[in-house]
Amino acid sequence: MTRTVQFLPAALRDFDALDRLIQARVTAALERLASTGYGDVKKLQGRPGDFRLRVGKWRVFFDLDTPGTILVTGIDNRGQAY
């Protein structure tokens, strides 16, 4: 069940704004999700096809519309994400 991870340009800017330790944690969580399907994932209400992956106090938003691809749409702090 290996999937590829792709970032939208806005999500890539969000990722680049994080410090290196948080970037490493987000990368590890996305790699684990892509290879095993495991992670703290929840389907978002009111946003069909959108999911969130919790990484500590950070939220990685993504969709799975394209088979075999995790499309990261944004990364935000928990307090500002919702």
C-alpha positions in Angstrom: 0.0 0.0 0.0 2.8 2.4 -0.8 1.6 5.9 -1.9 3.5 8.9 -3.1 3.4 12.2 -1.2 3.0 15.4 -3.2 2.8 19.0 -1.9 0.7 21.9 -3.2 2.8 25.1 -3.5 1.0 26.6 -0.5 1.7 23.5 1.6 5.4 23.5 0.6 5.6 27.1 1.8 4.0 26.0 5.1 6.5 23.2 5.4 9.5 25.5 4.7 8.3 27.9 7.4 8.6 25.1 10.1 11.8 24.6 12.1 13.9 21.6 11.1 12.8 19.4 14.0 9.2 19.8 13.2 9.9 19.3 9.5 11.6 16.0 10.4 8.6 14.9 12.5 6.1 15.8 9.7 8.3 14.0 7.1 8.5 10.9 9.2 4.7 10.9 9.8 4.0 11.3 6.1 6.4 8.6 5.2 4.8 6.2 7.7 1.3 7.1 6.4 2.4 6.6 2.8 4.1 3.2 3.4 1.8 1.6 6.1 -1.4 3.7 6.2 -0.8 4.2 9.9 -1.2 7.6 11.5 -3.5 9.8 13.6 -5.8 10.5 10.6 -9.3 11.9 10.7 -11.8 12.7 7.9 -12.8 16.4 8.1 -16.4 17.2 8.4 -17.9 19.7 5.9 -14.9 19.2 3.6 -15.5 16.2 1.4 -12.4 14.2 0.5 -10.2 16.1 3.0 -8.3 14.5 5.9 -5.9 15.7 8.6 -2.9 14.0 10.1 -2.0 15.0 13.6 1.7 15.4 14.3 2.0 16.8 17.9 0.5 20.2 17.9 0.7 20.5 14.1 -2.0 19.4 11.6 -1.2 18.2 8.0 -4.1 18.5 5.7 -4.3 16.3 2.7 -6.7 14.6 0.3 -6.7 11.1 -1.3 -8.6 11.9 -4.5 -5.9 10.6 -6.7 -5.3 6.8 -6.2 -1.9 6.1 -4.8 -1.1 9.7 -3.9 -1.3 11.7 -0.7 -1.7 15.4 -1.8 -0.7 17.7 1.1 -2.8 20.8 0.9 -1.6 22.6 4.0 0.2 22.5 7.4 -0.9 24.6 10.3 -0.6 24.9 14.1 -3.5 23.3 15.9 -4.6 26.6 17.4 -4.9 28.3 14.0 -5.9 25.4 11.8 -9.6 25.2 12.5 
